[in-house]
Amino acid sequence: MDISKISPITNNFKRISLKEAEKAQLMQRVDSKYILPFEVSKEVLENVVGSYFIVDNNGYVVPEYISDYFDTPEFNMYLDHQNKRPRRFKIRVRNYCASGDSFLEIKLRTPSGKTVKKRISARTNDLNNENIIDFVASKSPYIIDELSKTLVTRFERLTLVSHDFNERITFDFNLNISLPNTGQSINYENISIVEVKRSKFKSNSEVAKLLKILGFRPKGFSKYSIGCALLYPNFKSNNFKKTLLYIKKLQDEYTQPNYANR
């Protein structure tokens, strides 16, 4: 999908810097994810211009993100998600291409459903650094030596922040998921992944309200887990089949000639 197609829409938003966007820390928050056809994302953006700022990152409003995911030889982190373990981790190195920053990030999903993210400045080639080794050992049940790169994701992200700074919304476009060794990949060019993150004290969301009107409900989606389920065909993946079927349904509908004019 040519991201320039949404430029006429993004140009209508008031811009704020990445620094200003940090006001929306949302320490106690409610998260919801949606899977949308690209045309629906365009429709949503067109209708919420007056309610949100768009984040400008060094002149880019839809910068690219590249993430290297790591797991054990047994793929414990993937299997913890597949088996619905209430406490589970993800470990990745994320490159923020617009700023040039790169961090090793550890995400913990707690039994209460809360997501806690810890990070340290690092690049994939720096993982034998003593600070990184200590960081992973102290923030997760894993050690660097037992981890290897298992998946790579690339996508472009647009970020909105509500005018009261109590809500942050991301739209991920052009998702590509690949295996690091073979280069085998899958592309989701016609859908977007939308995540609404709002303060638990914020009772309404213009985007969530509009999506409900359009008939879309929150759906679980993990880039890492979906990628593993598709690119490692021998893996157990029954927990993700509903999501995969839903995506296929959206893509089939999107290919209909009258879809964009609905």
N, C-alpha and C positions, 0 to 999 in steps of 0.2 A: 504494500500500500504506500502510495506517494504521500508522505506526511505534509507536503506543501499544500495539499488539498484543504487542510484546516487552517492555513495561515490567515485567510480573510476573517475567520472567526476569532482566532487568538489575538489578532491585532485590535479587536474591539474591547479586550479586557484591559483594565488598569494594571500596570506591572508593579511588582515589588521585588526587591532583591532577595537573594538567598538568606542574607543576614536578617532582613526584616521578617522573613517567613519563620525564623526560629522562635518568634514570639508564640507561635502555635505549638507549644511543647506537648500539650495534651497528656499529662502524666497519668491521669485517670481517664481512660477513654473507652469508647465502644467502636469496634471495627466491623465493617461489613464489606464483602467482596461481591462483585458482579461480573458476569461474562456477557459482553455485548457485541453485536455486529458493529462494524465501524460506522455505518450510516446512523445507527442509533446514538453512538457517542457524539457524532456531529450534531445531531438534533438536540441532545442534552446540552452541549456546550453553547449552542446558539440561544438556548432559552434561559441560561443562568448568568449571562454576561454581567448583569447589574448586581449580582449577589456575591461575587467572588473576585479576588485579585488573582492574577496569574504570576507565577514565580519566574523571574528572569535570572538565569545562571550564566553569568559572563556573556550576555548577549543571546543566549539560547533559551527558548521557552519549551523546546522538546528535545533535550539533550539525550545522548546515548549512554546506556549503562551496560557494563559487561561484568558478569559474575562467574567465578570459578567455584564450583561446589566440591566439597571433600567429604569422604565417608570412609568407613572401615572396610577391610576386604570382604566382610560379611554383609555390608550395607546395613549396618545397625540403625542408622538414622532414618533411612528410607523405610525399613521394616517397622520401626517404632510408629511411624505415621500410618502405614498400611494396617498395622494391628491395633490402631487407635489407642496407643498408650497415652495416658493422661499427661505424662511428663516426657517431653521430647525436645531434641536439639536439631539445629541446622548450623553448619559451619561453612562459610564462604569467604572468598576475597572478592570484594566489589570494587570495580574501577568506575569512578565518576568522570566520564570522558571530558565534559565541558570544563571542569575545574582542574583536572589532572590528579585529583585526590584518589587514594586507594586505601582501603581498610580491610583488615580481617574482621569479620563480624560473626558473632555467636548469638543465635536466636534461641531462646528458651520459651517453650510453650508450657505453661504451668497447668496443674489440674483444675484450677479455677477458670481457665480459658484466657488468662492474661499472657501477653507476649512481652518478653523482656529482651532487649537487645543491648549487647555490650560490644565495643569495637576498639581496635587499636590500629594505628597507621601501619600499613604493611602492603607489600606486593607479593605475588605468588612466588617469586624467586627468592624472597627473604625469609621463608618460613623456618629456616634453621637458626635464625637469630634467637639468642637466649631470651630476650624479652618476649618474643612471640611464643616460644616454648612454654615459658612460665605463665603467660596469659591464658593459653588454651588449657593448661593443666589446672589452673585456678578457677576458671569460669565454666568448665565442662567436665564430664567424666572421661574425656579422651586425652590422648597424648599425640603430639604431632607425628611422631615416628610411625604410628599405626594408621595414619590417614593418607589417602591418595586422591588426586583429582578425578572425579567421576562424571561430571557434567559441566557444560558451559552454557550460559544463557546470555542473549543479547536482546535489548529492546530499547525503545525510545519512550521517554516518560514526560508527560505534561502534568504539572502540579498546580492545583488551585488552593487558595486559602480564603476562608470566609472573612467578611469585613470585621467581624467581632473576634477573629483569631481563635475561635473555639472549634474550628473544623478544618481539616486538610484532606484534599481529595487528589488521588493520582490516577491518571489514565495511561496505561501501558500499551504501546502500539508496536506492530511489527516484531512480535516475539519470535525469536529463533532459538531452538534448543538443540545442542549437539553433543556428541561424544568426543572427548578430548583426544583420543587416540586414532579413531577411524575417520572422524569428520562426518559421520552419518548424522543427519539432522532432520528436524521437522520445523515447518514454518507456519505461523498463524498470522497471515497478513490481513485477513478480513475480519478479525475480531479484536477486541480490546479488553484488557482486564482493568476493571475500575475498583479502587478501594476507597471507601469512605471511612475516615477516622475522625471521630468527633468526641468532644468532652462528654463524659457521662452526665454532665449537668446541662448539656444543650439538648433541648427537647425536640428540635426540628432540624431537618436538613433539606435544603431546596433540591439538591440532586437526588437524594433518596426518595423524596416525595414525588418528583417527576418520574423517576424510574418505576415507582409503584403504579402510577397512572398509566405508564406505557406497558405495564404487564410484566416487569422484570423483578425478580426477587433475589435476595442474597444467595450466593452459591460459594461453597468452599473451593478454593483453587490454590494449589501449591505448585509453583513453576518446577521446583526440584522433583517433587513426587510424580507429577504428571509426566515430566520428561523421562524419568526412570521407568515408569510404567510403560511408556511407548517404545523407548529405545533399548531397553533390556527385556526382550520378549519372554524370557523364561521366568521373570519375576512374578510373584504373586501380586495381583493388582485389583482384586475384586472390589476393594474399597473405593476405587477411583472410576469404576465403570460407568456410574451414573453421570459423572462429570464429563467423561469422554463422549458418551452418547449425546449429552446435551450440546456439547461443542459441535459435534457432527450435524446435529439437527439445525443449529444456527447457521453453520456454513452451507448446508443444503438450501436453506431458505434464502440465504444471502445471494445465491447464484441465480435465483429466479429473476427473469428480466424485469418484472414490475416491482421488485423489492424496493429500490431506491425511491420509487414514486408512491409508496404506500401512504 
